[in-house]
Amino acid sequence: MKQPILAGAAQMRAAGPLPRAATRDAGMAHHTVTTADLRRAAWTSSLGSALEYYDFALYSLAAALVFGPLFFPHQSPSIALISSFGTYFLGFAVRPVGGILFGMMGDRYGRKMVLLITVTLMGGASTAIGLIPTYQSIGIWAPVLLIVLRLLQGLGAGAEQAGAAVLMTEYAPKGQRGFYAALPFLGIQIGTVVAAVVYFGLLFHVRDVLDSWMWRLPFLLSSLILVVALYMRVKLKESPAFAEIEEEERAQSQSLAEVVRESWKTILLGMGLRMAENGGSSIYQVLAVSYSVNVVGMRNATGALSLLCAAIVGAFVVPAAGMLSDRFGRIKVYRAFAILQLVAAIPVWYTLSLGYLPLTILALSIALGCATWGMFGTQGALLPEMFGSRHRYLGVSMTREISAVLSGGLAPLVGSVIIAMVSSHYADAARPGLISWLPLALYVMLLACMTIVATLFAPEPRDRDLLDRRDLINS
């Protein structure tokens, strides 16, 4: 028998008759969510996140290991790596556009419709990357096509994770939002594990990936995840909170200018919270892999294996972080993981510079699997609870994607420039860029400090009323 989950129903009955406004504030009690509905929402959100982060991890690994010689062969190795990470950054640069466009659509027409569009854009673009001819075949058009598809990928990703977080926060029963909103973020580990396994197998068994078509196979596999995600999302019900908002209020959903005017403090605060999390994610998934392989001199498969192990650790940390935030509060738990990232930065990067595989795996498991993805698991419910009901999707999307450009998108690019500068300064050394571990660690510490400061100004949003129109900071 399917058991209904009522958001706040018991509290409403105990309080007796409520005026219209109060009834609407607790109005999700009119929209029952069965356990089957909750499971379907969790699975479909996780699969979308899996596709996004499969694409993310796949592109990051390819940018670090193969895109340079395949699409920028006429440049020196250092410049080719910077160019490769430049295309990686462009995907982040366009994400705010996707976040704003689809965020406004999600607040007016519903979470489900937008999530169908975003997953199609991401999966279609990623699959198409596996079909692009290389520079050797079509010259300059090869990197041009790569850039176009990366931009489409970024547009779709711009509202995917925000939509998944909003959907699950609005679906989850009160008191358990942290746990349920963290479940879609398990898709990050699923996607990262699949991408790492595919690339590890590819690099381990194929002697010269660059001279074969096998580098395309991981991108073509995106189509399989896309088909399953689309099938599940078609059957998904709209979120209870969005369904409760009256039709005339949806039609009066706020414009971009109104949201910026009313929510700029919340957006800036959310961006500060994401500096360590999103910047750390990009640094450790992209830059640390490139540093280990191209600077330290470890085998190509090392990066994929290290990411695989970190993702397995993260698969346990993410839901645990959500549960901890339900018990102790979002801000306290988030701050604790940011502090862990701060104090671990120098030991982790020094360990990476040693080039010893077991220690490299341990270092990434702590820095990425625990600290970074611990913040991510806490963030699932944290950001949606900070925004009011009429602009929640747009507010979360803007916060996530603008910060993604400033932290996640720039981090590998800044890091590769640091490595190039250090390498040129120590050009006569056996490993010219090896000492760059120190400035890279300091960069991670800077991002962590920004997030810790942001937590000192953030109000605790745990279990707030999701139908309140106002942002938490204005309540």
matplotlib code that plots the C-alpha trace (Angstrom):
import matplotlib.pyplot as plt

x = [0.0, 1.3, 1.7, 0.9, 3.4, 1.7, 3.8, 2.9, -0.6, -0.4, 0.7, -2.2, -4.8, -3.5, -3.6, -7.3, -8.8, -6.4, -7.0, -6.5, -2.9, -1.8, -3.6, -1.8, 1.5, 1.0, -1.0, 1.1, -1.0, -3.6, -1.2, -0.3, 3.0, 3.1, 6.3, 6.2, 6.1, 9.0, 11.1, 10.4, 11.3, 14.6, 15.5, 14.7, 16.5, 19.5, 19.6, 19.6, 22.4, 24.2, 24.1, 25.2, 28.2, 29.0, 29.3, 31.2, 33.7, 34.0, 34.7, 37.1, 39.1, 39.1, 40.2, 43.0, 44.2, 43.1, 41.4, 44.7, 46.4, 43.2, 41.8, 44.8, 47.7, 49.4, 50.1, 52.7, 51.6, 51.2, 49.2, 47.1, 46.2, 45.2, 43.1, 41.5, 40.6, 39.4, 36.7, 35.9, 35.5, 33.1, 30.6, 30.6, 30.4, 27.1, 25.6, 24.2, 22.3, 20.7, 20.1, 18.2, 16.3, 15.2, 14.8, 12.2, 10.4, 10.6, 8.9, 6.1, 5.5, 6.8, 9.9, 9.0, 8.9, 12.2, 13.9, 12.9, 14.4, 17.7, 18.4, 17.8, 20.2, 23.0, 22.7, 22.3, 25.3, 27.6, 26.7, 27.4, 30.9, 31.7, 30.9, 33.1, 36.0, 39.3, 41.6, 43.5, 40.3, 38.6, 41.1, 39.8, 36.2, 37.0, 37.6, 34.7, 32.3, 33.7, 33.0, 29.4, 28.5, 30.2, 28.0, 24.9, 26.0, 26.4, 23.0, 21.3, 23.4, 22.6, 19.3, 19.5, 21.1, 19.1, 15.9, 16.7, 17.5, 14.3, 12.2, 13.4, 13.3, 9.7, 8.9, 10.5, 8.7, 9.4, 12.3, 13.9, 14.6, 18.3, 18.5, 16.0, 17.4, 20.9, 19.8, 19.9, 23.4, 24.3, 23.9, 27.2, 28.9, 27.1, 28.1, 31.7, 32.1, 30.8, 33.0, 36.0, 35.5, 35.0, 38.1, 40.2, 39.3, 39.9, 43.3, 44.4, 43.6, 44.1, 47.7, 47.3, 43.9, 44.7, 45.2, 42.0, 38.3, 37.9, 38.1, 34.7, 33.0, 32.5, 30.7, 28.4, 27.4, 25.7, 22.8, 22.0, 21.7, 19.6, 17.0, 16.5, 16.3, 13.8, 11.6, 11.5, 10.9, 7.9, 6.2, 7.1, 4.5, 4.9, 6.3, 3.7, 4.8, 4.6, 1.2, -0.1, 0.7, -2.4, -2.5, -2.7, 0.5, 2.4, 1.4, 2.7, 6.1, 8.8, 11.0, 14.8, 15.0, 12.6, 14.4, 17.7, 16.2, 14.6, 17.0, 20.5, 21.6, 20.5, 22.2, 25.5, 25.4, 24.7, 27.5, 29.9, 28.7, 29.5, 33.1, 34.8, 32.3, 32.2, 35.7, 37.0, 35.0, 36.6, 40.1, 40.2, 38.3, 40.1, 43.3, 44.5, 44.2, 46.1, 48.8, 49.3, 49.6, 51.2, 53.4, 54.2, 54.4, 52.0, 50.2, 47.0, 44.9, 45.9, 43.6, 40.5, 41.3, 41.7, 38.4, 36.7, 37.8, 36.9, 33.4, 32.9, 33.7, 31.4, 28.5, 28.5, 29.3, 26.6, 23.5, 25.3, 25.8, 22.1, 21.1, 23.5, 22.1, 18.6, 19.8, 22.4, 21.4, 22.5, 24.9, 26.9, 27.4, 28.3, 30.8, 32.4, 33.1, 34.5, 36.9, 38.0, 38.7, 40.8, 43.0, 43.4, 44.6, 48.3, 48.7, 46.6, 48.5, 51.9, 50.8, 49.8, 53.2, 54.8, 53.4, 52.6, 49.4, 47.9, 48.6, 47.1, 43.9, 43.8, 44.3, 41.6, 39.2, 39.6, 39.6, 37.0, 35.1, 34.7, 35.2, 33.9, 31.1, 30.1, 29.3, 27.4, 25.3, 24.4, 23.7, 20.8, 18.2, 20.2, 19.9, 16.2, 15.2, 16.9, 14.6, 10.9, 8.3, 7.6, 11.2, 12.9, 14.0, 15.4, 17.0, 18.8, 19.8, 21.3, 23.1, 24.5, 25.5, 27.0, 29.1, 30.0, 31.6, 33.5, 34.7, 34.3, 34.8, 37.8, 39.6, 41.1, 42.0, 43.7, 45.4, 46.8, 48.1, 49.8, 51.4, 52.6, 54.1, 55.9, 57.1, 58.6, 60.3, 61.8, 62.4, 65.7, 64.3, 63.6, 59.9, 59.5, 55.9, 56.2, 56.5, 53.2, 51.5, 52.0, 50.2, 47.5, 46.9, 46.8, 44.2, 42.0, 42.5, 41.4, 38.1, 37.5, 38.0, 35.4, 32.9, 33.6, 33.0, 29.7, 28.4, 28.9, 26.3, 23.8, 20.7, 19.7, 17.0, 16.3, 12.5, 11.3, 7.9, 8.4, 5.3, 6.5, 7.0, 9.9, 13.5, 14.7, 17.1, 14.1, 11.7]
y = [0.0, 3.4, 5.6, 9.3, 11.8, 15.0, 18.2, 19.7, 18.2, 17.2, 20.7, 22.2, 20.0, 20.7, 24.4, 24.4, 26.6, 28.9, 32.1, 31.9, 33.1, 30.7, 27.8, 28.6, 28.8, 25.2, 24.4, 21.4, 19.4, 19.4, 17.7, 14.2, 12.7, 8.9, 7.0, 5.9, 9.5, 10.4, 7.4, 8.3, 12.0, 10.9, 8.5, 10.8, 13.7, 11.5, 10.2, 13.8, 14.7, 11.5, 12.6, 16.1, 14.9, 12.1, 14.8, 17.0, 14.4, 13.0, 16.5, 17.3, 14.1, 14.6, 18.2, 17.2, 14.2, 14.1, 17.3, 19.2, 17.0, 16.1, 19.6, 22.0, 20.0, 23.0, 24.5, 23.7, 21.2, 24.0, 26.3, 23.3, 22.5, 26.1, 26.1, 22.8, 24.2, 27.3, 25.3, 23.8, 27.3, 28.3, 25.7, 27.3, 30.9, 30.1, 28.3, 31.5, 32.2, 28.7, 29.2, 32.5, 31.3, 27.9, 29.3, 31.7, 29.0, 26.7, 29.2, 29.9, 26.6, 24.0, 22.1, 19.0, 20.6, 22.4, 19.3, 17.4, 20.2, 20.5, 16.8, 16.6, 19.4, 18.0, 14.4, 15.4, 17.7, 15.2, 12.5, 14.8, 15.5, 11.9, 12.4, 15.5, 15.0, 16.0, 18.9, 16.5, 15.9, 19.3, 21.8, 24.8, 23.6, 20.8, 23.1, 25.4, 22.5, 21.4, 24.9, 25.0, 21.7, 22.7, 25.8, 23.8, 21.4, 24.4, 25.8, 22.6, 22.2, 25.7, 24.8, 21.0, 20.7, 23.7, 22.1, 18.8, 20.4, 22.5, 19.6, 17.3, 20.0, 20.7, 17.0, 16.0, 15.7, 18.4, 17.4, 15.3, 17.8, 17.7, 13.9, 13.8, 16.9, 15.3, 12.1, 13.7, 14.7, 11.0, 11.3, 13.2, 10.2, 7.9, 10.0, 10.5, 6.8, 5.8, 8.3, 7.3, 3.6, 4.1, 6.3, 4.1, 1.0, 3.0, 4.3, 1.0, -1.2, 1.0, 1.8, 5.0, 6.5, 9.5, 7.4, 5.4, 6.1, 4.8, 8.2, 8.8, 5.9, 7.4, 10.4, 8.2, 6.3, 9.5, 8.6, 5.6, 7.6, 10.2, 7.7, 6.3, 9.8, 11.0, 7.9, 8.5, 12.3, 11.9, 9.9, 12.4, 14.5, 18.2, 19.2, 19.7, 23.3, 24.4, 22.6, 24.5, 28.0, 29.4, 29.8, 33.6, 33.7, 31.6, 34.0, 36.8, 35.1, 37.7, 39.1, 38.9, 42.5, 42.0, 38.9, 40.7, 43.7, 41.7, 38.8, 40.3, 39.8, 36.1, 35.6, 37.1, 35.1, 31.9, 32.6, 33.0, 29.7, 28.0, 29.3, 26.5, 23.8, 24.5, 25.8, 22.8, 20.4, 21.7, 22.0, 18.4, 16.8, 18.6, 20.4, 17.8, 15.1, 17.3, 18.1, 14.5, 13.3, 16.2, 17.7, 14.9, 12.3, 9.7, 7.4, 8.7, 6.1, 7.4, 10.4, 8.3, 5.7, 8.5, 10.1, 6.7, 6.2, 9.7, 9.3, 6.1, 7.9, 10.8, 8.4, 7.8, 11.3, 13.1, 11.5, 11.5, 15.3, 15.7, 13.8, 15.7, 19.0, 17.8, 17.2, 20.0, 22.6, 23.4, 26.2, 24.4, 21.3, 23.3, 25.4, 22.2, 20.8, 24.2, 24.2, 20.7, 21.8, 24.7, 22.7, 19.8, 22.0, 22.1, 18.4, 17.3, 19.2, 18.3, 14.6, 15.0, 16.3, 13.1, 11.0, 7.9, 6.3, 5.2, 8.6, 10.4, 8.3, 9.1, 12.8, 13.1, 11.0, 13.5, 16.7, 15.8, 12.9, 14.3, 18.1, 19.2, 16.7, 17.1, 20.7, 19.6, 17.2, 19.9, 22.4, 20.3, 21.8, 24.8, 26.9, 26.2, 27.0, 30.4, 31.7, 32.6, 30.4, 32.6, 32.8, 29.8, 28.1, 31.3, 32.3, 29.0, 28.8, 32.3, 31.6, 28.3, 29.3, 32.7, 31.3, 28.3, 30.7, 32.6, 29.5, 26.3, 27.6, 29.8, 27.4, 25.0, 27.9, 29.9, 26.7, 25.9, 29.4, 29.0, 25.8, 27.3, 30.3, 28.1, 25.8, 28.7, 30.0, 26.6, 25.6, 23.9, 21.6, 17.9, 18.6, 22.3, 22.7, 20.5, 23.3, 24.8, 22.6, 25.3, 28.2, 25.8, 24.9, 28.6, 29.1, 26.4, 27.9, 31.3, 29.8, 28.0, 31.2, 33.0, 30.3, 30.2, 34.0, 33.6, 31.0, 33.6, 35.9, 33.2, 32.6, 29.0, 27.9, 24.4, 23.4, 26.9, 27.3, 26.6, 28.6, 31.8, 34.3, 36.1, 35.1, 33.9, 36.8, 39.2, 37.3]
z = [0.0, -0.9, 2.2, 1.7, 3.1, 4.2, 4.4, 7.8, 7.9, 11.6, 12.6, 10.7, 12.3, 15.8, 15.2, 14.2, 11.5, 9.7, 7.7, 4.0, 3.9, 6.6, 5.0, 1.7, 3.6, 4.8, 1.7, 0.6, 3.0, 0.2, -2.2, -0.9, -2.0, -1.9, -1.1, -4.8, -5.9, -3.6, -4.9, -8.5, -7.9, -6.2, -9.0, -11.9, -10.2, -9.5, -13.1, -14.4, -12.0, -13.1, -16.7, -15.9, -13.9, -16.2, -18.9, -16.4, -15.3, -18.9, -20.4, -17.6, -18.0, -21.8, -21.5, -19.2, -21.2, -24.9, -26.2, -26.5, -29.0, -30.8, -31.3, -30.7, -32.2, -33.8, -30.3, -27.7, -25.0, -22.4, -24.7, -25.9, -22.3, -21.7, -24.9, -23.9, -20.4, -22.2, -23.9, -20.5, -19.1, -21.9, -20.8, -17.4, -18.8, -20.6, -17.6, -16.1, -19.3, -19.1, -15.4, -16.0, -19.0, -17.7, -14.1, -15.2, -17.2, -14.2, -11.9, -14.4, -16.2, -13.7, -12.6, -14.6, -18.1, -17.6, -16.4, -19.5, -21.7, -19.7, -19.7, -23.5, -24.1, -22.0, -23.2, -26.9, -26.8, -25.0, -27.5, -30.4, -29.0, -29.6, -33.3, -34.0, -36.5, -35.1, -36.2, -38.5, -40.5, -40.8, -39.4, -37.5, -37.7, -35.2, -32.2, -33.4, -33.2, -29.9, -28.5, -29.9, -28.3, -25.1, -25.0, -25.6, -22.8, -20.5, -21.3, -20.3, -17.2, -16.2, -14.7, -14.3, -10.8, -9.5, -10.7, -9.2, -5.8, -5.9, -6.9, -4.1, -1.5, -2.4, -2.5, 0.8, 4.1, 6.7, 9.0, 6.3, 3.5, 4.0, 3.4, 0.5, -1.3, -1.0, -2.9, -6.3, -5.6, -5.5, -9.2, -9.1, -7.7, -10.1, -13.1, -11.9, -11.2, -14.6, -16.4, -14.3, -14.9, -18.6, -19.0, -16.7, -18.8, -21.9, -20.9, -19.3, -22.3, -25.3, -25.9, -27.9, -27.4, -29.6, -32.7, -32.3, -32.3, -28.7, -27.1, -28.6, -26.9, -23.5, -25.0, -27.1, -24.0, -22.8, -25.1, -22.9, -19.7, -21.6, -22.8, -19.2, -17.7, -20.2, -19.7, -15.9, -16.1, -18.5, -15.7, -12.9, -11.1, -10.6, -7.2, -4.4, -3.6, -7.2, -7.6, -4.6, -5.9, -7.5, -11.3, -11.2, -9.0, -11.5, -14.3, -12.1, -11.6, -11.1, -13.8, -13.7, -12.7, -9.8, -8.5, -8.6, -6.8, -4.1, -3.7, -4.4, -0.8, -0.9, -4.3, -3.2, 0.1, -1.9, -4.3, -1.3, 0.1, -3.3, -3.7, -1.8, -3.0, -6.7, -7.0, -5.0, -7.2, -10.4, -9.0, -7.7, -10.6, -13.4, -12.3, -9.8, -12.5, -15.0, -12.4, -11.4, -15.0, -16.9, -14.2, -11.7, -14.5, -13.3, -15.8, -17.5, -15.8, -12.4, -12.5, -13.5, -10.7, -8.1, -9.1, -9.0, -5.4, -4.3, -5.9, -3.9, -0.7, -1.8, -2.3, 1.4, 2.5, 0.4, 2.1, 5.5, 5.1, 4.3, 7.4, 9.6, 8.3, 9.3, 12.8, 13.5, 10.9, 7.4, 8.2, 11.0, 8.8, 5.7, 7.7, 9.1, 5.7, 4.5, 7.4, 6.5, 3.0, 4.4, 6.7, 4.2, 1.3, 1.9, 3.0, 0.1, -2.6, -1.1, -1.2, -4.9, -5.7, -4.4, -7.2, -5.1, -6.2, -2.8, -1.3, -4.3, -4.0, -0.2, -0.8, -3.4, -1.3, 1.6, -0.4, -3.0, -1.5, 2.0, 2.1, -1.3, -1.7, 2.0, 1.2, -1.9, 0.1, 2.6, -0.2, -1.7, 0.7, 1.8, -1.3, -2.1, 1.5, 1.2, -1.5, -1.6, -3.4, -6.5, -7.7, -6.0, -9.3, -10.8, -7.5, -7.0, -10.7, -10.7, -7.5, -8.6, -12.1, -11.6, -8.8, -11.1, -13.6, -10.9, -9.0, -10.9, -14.4, -13.7, -11.3, -13.8, -16.1, -13.3, -12.1, -15.5, -15.8, -12.4, -13.5, -16.8, -15.0, -12.4, -15.2, -17.2, -14.0, -13.2, -16.9, -16.1, -13.4, -14.0, -13.2, -13.9, -12.6, -9.5, -6.9, -8.2, -5.6, -3.0, -4.9, -5.9, -2.3, -1.3, -4.0, -2.5, 0.9, -0.4, -1.8, 1.5, 3.5, 1.4, 2.1, 5.8, 6.0, 4.1, 6.6, 9.4, 7.7, 6.6, 8.6, 9.4, 6.8, 8.1, 7.8, 6.9, 5.2, 1.5, 0.5, 2.0, -0.8, 0.9, 0.9, 4.3, 4.7, 4.3, 6.6]

ax = plt.figure().add_subplot(projection="3d")
ax.plot(x, y, z, "-o")
ax.set_aspect("equal")
plt.show()
